[in-house]
């Protein structure tokens, strides 16, 4: 399957990074940063618990991903796959437009570390992405249900009119149905071939020549995708549930942080807030890790919730979340470089797959 070279360095990615930085600067110019730091320092060693949900998220995602390699005879090492999960997710979340690099990197690293052929790796990554998105739809629906009364109570303050709970439920349903349909179409065994045929319409001789050279790769990927049919479809349900559980780890992380800060809030309220902001972050996908967007979103929700001293608590919450991310991303890059992996390695996906 093709990869766009240097997509991580596209102008839109860097524009998104700049926008995120500007949003952070704007936010910090409006709040009591010293008060927030004081609240963080009062937590002490208990702050170590904040790191746990993110590790569990990767654990659940890796267990789920292991089930998405149809037709692979090579034994899949859980720990090697977990390493690939950490590396690729770190790249996806930290680089401008990093998903365009991090996702192709998965299939390349599967071949390099586990010996899985590129077509099988590409197939698993493609199905994984759609199953993950479908699970997000289910997670959003759950968030809308359990936090419905809360969302309706803050709807006017947040968006200027009522119905936030209904909007979230509708968005979750749309996300689930949309990506589920994409998943069904992908598993019909001709998706890559149809993509190749569509790309051949591009009126550039060199592009067409390259596509013709890579046609066998498209057909091999289709052959791997056909392995998801039959009894394998029944195995997708537990995989979806594992990914839903992984999504819940984000809410658990937020809940732990808020409780350590002494904020009175229910887990259902945290789930509702997290599902809204997860969708918001998806809309601003070109900003690495939703930088600035999530911060402003959380602050708006905390204010609408009537949280005591919402500015200090809100900034303390966001600093702890970002500090947690910095630690895990540093670990991800350490694993990456100690494994001899470079960002340019993603481009190797298009070369002489076995």
Beta strands, then each sheet from edge to edge (+ up, - down):
end
